[in-house]
């Protein structure tokens, strides 16, 4: 029997991912759809969730390392990748403590960093920047200031980024896309997302 995860955010997504797996709902979200055309080569999907982006990237020839804290998500991703014969290495990991120990042509970090305390979130973001190869791409998506839906957070450890913070942190790269998106959420609340797609300058 699967034990309940101690982190409230992981428990929140375990419930969501179980529902998606049971329903066979493997659609890409809007941020994953925006990321997909930019992915190539050796790719890291950091906080991959159900792995829908990993699957589609692998179908397009990427060699994917996919990491998430959710057991449900990783088990589902492994099964789907194996069934399709895709090059996806899916691993369960505590991403607040994970160190990226190789360089990648593409790193996608979509909907992850806000679930860490701000010091950890910014440390992981620095790690992402350092581990993209020259000429490679980083796709980063976070919840930012103005978000009022907080039910999915561990109250002791979350981070709402500044609305322009991602752009500022990639200001020395070539920013292909930078956008803010706001979506309604339960209880007359809202989610405000910042997304940046940035190319690291060639060496």
C-alpha positions in Angstrom: 0.0 0.0 0.0 1.3 3.4 -0.9 2.2 5.6 2.1 0.9 9.1 2.2 3.6 11.7 1.5 4.5 14.0 4.4 4.5 17.1 2.2 1.1 18.7 1.7 1.9 19.9 -1.8 2.9 16.4 -2.9 -0.2 14.9 -1.4 -2.3 17.5 -3.3 -0.8 16.5 -6.6 -0.9 12.8 -5.8 -4.7 13.1 -5.6 -4.8 15.1 -8.8 -2.5 12.7 -10.7 -4.4 9.6 -9.6 -7.5 11.1 -11.0 -5.7 12.0 -14.3 -4.2 8.5 -14.6 -7.6 6.8 -13.9 -9.3 9.1 -16.5 -6.5 8.6 -19.1 -6.1 12.4 -19.2 -2.6 13.0 -20.6 -3.1 16.3 -22.4 -0.4 18.9 -22.5 -1.1 22.0 -20.5 -0.7 25.4 -22.3 2.8 25.9 -20.8 3.9 22.5 -22.0 2.5 23.2 -25.5 4.6 26.4 -25.6 7.7 24.5 -24.5 7.5 21.6 -26.9 8.8 23.2 -30.1 12.0 24.4 -28.3 13.1 21.0 -26.9 15.9 19.0 -28.4 18.8 16.7 -27.6 19.3 15.7 -24.0 16.5 17.0 -21.9 15.7 17.4 -18.2 12.0 17.6 -17.2 12.4 18.9 -13.7 9.1 18.4 -11.8 7.6 16.4 -14.7 4.3 15.7 -13.1 2.4 13.0 -15.2 5.2 13.3 -17.8 3.1 14.4 -20.7 5.8 16.8 -21.9 8.5 14.1 -21.5 6.5 11.6 -23.6 6.0 14.1 -26.4 9.6 15.3 -26.3 10.8 11.7 -26.5 8.5 11.1 -29.5 10.3 14.0 -31.2 13.7 12.4 -30.5 14.7 13.9 -27.2 16.6 11.7 -24.6 14.7 12.6 -21.5 15.5 12.5 -17.8 12.2 13.1 -16.0 12.0 13.8 -12.2 9.1 14.3 -9.8 8.3 13.7 -6.2 5.0 11.9 -7.0 5.1 8.1 -7.0 1.8 8.0 -8.9 3.2 10.2 -11.7 6.5 8.4 -12.0 4.9 4.9 -12.1 2.5 6.1 -14.8 5.2 7.7 -16.8 7.4 4.7 -16.7 4.6 2.5 -17.9 3.6 4.7 -20.7 7.2 5.3 -21.9 7.9 1.6 -21.8 4.8 0.7 -23.7 5.7 3.3 -26.5 9.4 2.3 -26.5 10.5 5.8 -25.7 13.8 7.0 -24.3 12.5 8.4 -21.0 14.4 7.8 -17.7 11.7 8.6 -15.1 12.8 8.8 -11.4 11.2 9.8 -8.2 13.2 12.4 -6.3 13.0 15.1 -3.6 13.6 18.0 -5.9 14.3 20.5 -3.1 17.5 18.4 -2.4 18.3 17.2 -5.9 21.5 18.5 -7.5 21.6 18.6 -11.3 24.9 16.7 -12.0 25.1 16.9 -15.8 24.5 19.4 -18.6 21.5 19.4 -20.8 20.5 20.8 -24.2 17.1 21.7 -22.8 15.7 22.0 -19.2 12.0 22.4 -18.6 11.0 23.4 -15.1 7.3 24.0 -15.3 5.1 24.5 -12.3 7.7 23.4 -9.7 9.8 26.2 -8.1 6.9 27.8 -6.2 6.5 24.7 -4.1 9.9 25.4 -2.3 10.8 28.1 0.1 12.2 31.1 -1.8 15.8 30.4 -0.9 15.6 26.9 -2.3 13.5 28.0 -5.3 16.1 30.5 -6.3 18.9 28.0 -5.7 17.3 25.5 -8.0 16.8 28.2 -10.6 20.5 29.0 -10.5 21.2 25.3 -10.9 19.0 25.2 -14.0 20.8 28.2 -15.5 24.2 26.7 -14.9 23.3 23.2 -16.4 21.9 24.4 -19.7 24.6 23.9 -22.4 25.6 26.9 -24.4 23.1 27.3 -27.2 20.6 25.3 -25.2 17.2 26.3 -23.8 15.6 26.8 -20.4 11.8 26.8 -20.1 10.7 28.0 -16.6 7.2 28.6 -15.3 6.2 29.7 -11.8 3.3 31.1 -9.9 4.0 34.8 -9.1 2.7 37.7 -7.1 -1.0 38.3 -7.5 -1.8 34.5 -7.0 -4.5 34.2 -4.4 -5.2 30.4 -4.7 -2.9 28.8 -2.1 -4.7 25.5 -1.3 -1.9 23.4 -3.0 0.9 24.9 -0.9 2.7 23.8 2.2 2.1 26.9 4.3 5.6 26.7 5.7 7.4 26.4 2.3 6.2 28.2 -0.9 7.4 31.0 -3.0 5.5 33.5 -5.2 8.0 35.0 -7.6 8.0 38.6 -8.7 6.1 39.2 -11.9 9.2 40.2 -13.8 11.7 38.1 -11.8 12.2 35.3 -14.4 12.9 37.9 -17.1 15.4 39.6 -14.9 17.2 36.4 -14.0 17.6 35.5 -17.7 18.3 39.0 -18.9 21.8 37.9 -20.2 20.2 35.1 -22.3 18.1 35.5 -25.5 14.5 35.5 -24.3 12.3 33.9 -26.9 9.1 34.3 -24.9 8.2 36.0 -21.7 4.5 36.1 -20.6 2.1 36.4 -17.7 -1.1 34.4 -17.7 -3.9 34.7 -15.1 -6.5 31.9 -14.6 -9.5 31.8 -12.3 -9.3 29.3 -9.4 -11.7 27.9 -6.9 -13.3 30.2 -4.3 -13.1 33.3 -6.5 -9.3 33.2 -6.3 -6.8 33.3 -9.1 -3.5 31.9 -10.3 -0.9 34.2 -12.0 1.8 32.4 -13.9 5.1 33.8 -15.2 6.8 31.9 -18.0 10.1 32.4 -19.7 11.7 30.5 -22.6 15.3 31.6 -22.9 18.3 30.5 -25.1 21.7 30.4 -23.5 24.2 32.3 -25.6 26.7 30.0 -27.5 30.1 29.6 -26.0 
